[in-house]
Amino acid sequence: MAWPVQFFFRGLRTVGLVLLYYVFSIGITFYNKWLMKGFHYPLFMTLVHLGINFCLSALTRRVMQCWTGKPRIILSWEDYLRKVAPTALATALDIGLSNWSFLFITISLYTMTKSSAVLFILFFSLVFKLEEPNPFLILVVLLISSGLFMFTFESTQFNMEGFVMVLLASFIGGIRWTLTQVLMQKSELGLQNPIDAMYHLQPLMFLGLFPLFLYNEALSLSASEKLFRVTELSPLLYSLMTLSAGGTLAFGLGFSEFLLVSRTSSLTLSISGIFKEVCTLLLAASLMGDRMSKLNWLGFAVCVCGISLHVGLKTYYSKNKVPSVRQLSSKSSELQLPLLQQNEDKCEDSAADDYNFEEEE
């Protein structure tokens, strides 16, 4: 009798973690689109979010250090600039362009175009030899590409500028997650814990995105009544509160993904990510008034089939390998991501790396 009860509570915990992930992931997507309607400074918003993420990750590291009694990792300047900087720059551009695109496109088009990141992740995984070549990958590429084409074909709310921005962000996102996997697999760096990775990435991400902000937004923001030319205190406080809420959502998204993977598996995160796309499109159609034809919905279904095939293939081939993922027990004193322990298993990529460690933003 104990086994069914234990199984029930484990399933309940998984559902709770998935719902928590949905709240932050879907919430930040709609938050970004909502904020961009009245606050046309996406790069500044991203910089604020990066600053909040850094503060919250530093606070979390301090709490973890007090809880475990073990000092947290701090990289040397040489390792920091040579090994972390490329990942930070790619991440900053991915998130910055994604947020920027909300000025031009709908949530549905953003969601579909962002799904193409799987293609670029596959490409760069093959280039860096993190993914083993497989003939089924051609089918995955064809399904996702044709689905994206059908979704954007004769779309009444299509915007080329925003579409190119998201597509470029997806391309850079492929580089981002490939470099992130390489970074977190280097055990000598000690960044297997995403909180430590976030702590080290945020400052360089801020510096990488700041020149683009200076070029595109700094002058207009300094003359805007949203922040620097306010005549009353209440609009300023409102802007600061809304920006802070987004930073908290961004941090919560990363942490909820981390919890979901560590307490269940990367496969759970991947499958949840597929259904999250469905929920996002349905909510966009009902709440934001996004219009999609039957051909658009068919394209979305084809794209989901391609992503599902990719997840299934990764699951099948990972089961045929020697297990290299160390799962955590619920009594572990410190949450950590599954670690890739075998050098010969470098080709095995966590399926979580294919989906939104975004920001997400």
Secondary structure, 3 states (H helix, E strand, C coil): CHHHHHHHHHHHHHHHHHHHHHHHHHHHHHHHHHHHHHCCCHHHHHHHHHHHHHHHHHHHHHHHHHHHCCCCCCCCHHHHHHHHHHHHHHHHHHHHHHHHHCCCCCHHHHHHHHCCHHHHHHHHHHHCCCCCCCCHHHHHHHHHHHHHHHHHCCCCCCCHHHHHHHHHHHHHHHHHHHHHHHHHHCCCCCCCCHHHHHHHHHHHHHHHHHHHHHHHCHHHHHCCCCCCCCCCHHHHHHHHHHHHHHHHHHHHHHHHHHHHHHHCCHHHHHHHHHHHHHHHHHHHHHHCCCCCCHHHHHHHHHHHHHHHHHHHHHHHHHHCCCCCECCCCCCCCCCCCCCECCHHHCCCCCHHHHCCCCCCC
